[in-house]
Amino acid sequence: MSGGDLTVARTRTPVVAGWFTDAEEPDFRLLGTRCAACSSVFFPREDSFCRNPGCEGGELEEVPLSRRGHVWSYTDGRYRPPAPYVSDPHVEWEPYVLVAVELAAERMVVLGQAAPGVSTTDLAVGMEVEVAPGMLNEDAVTTWTTWHWRPVEVA
């Protein structure tokens, strides 16, 4: 610090605890749970019981979900989202993109926001995308973390 600069490091805090790792890429993952009895995988995670109605129930274990999947659907959000998303009503609103992604290995669809700079014109149903760490909001002391979906670069 120099000349009275009081730069304070912000605390990184997940918007929802336990839904994703605190790792940077390439180790960042969404976290689900798998039932030991029927192998059903859940996201958001379930910590108390297996939600599969055909299962007698079994131990649930935390499992990292696939990093990649395919766009199942997408849309632009032209409304201010509800909590925990934070928006200042005095600041001009910017639409955002929501992406529903099918994770092939888990055979489930996970909803999330597209990475900053990704618009609906950048997406197509069936396109491969990957999960990436993201920031939802920050204030003077906290950076609220989340996940984003972004298109996979084709080599």
Secondary structure as GFF3:
##gff-version 3
##sequence-region A 1 155
A	DSSP	beta_strand	11	14	.	.	.	ID=ss1
A	DSSP	beta_strand	31	35	.	.	.	ID=ss2
A	DSSP	beta_strand	41	42	.	.	.	ID=ss3
A	DSSP	beta_strand	60	64	.	.	.	ID=ss4
A	DSSP	beta_strand	68	77	.	.	.	ID=ss5
A	DSSP	beta_strand	96	103	.	.	.	ID=ss6
A	DSSP	beta_strand	108	114	.	.	.	ID=ss7
A	DSSP	three_ten_helix	120	122	.	.	.	ID=ss8
A	DSSP	beta_strand	128	138	.	.	.	ID=ss9
A	DSSP	beta_strand	142	151	.	.	.	ID=ss10
###
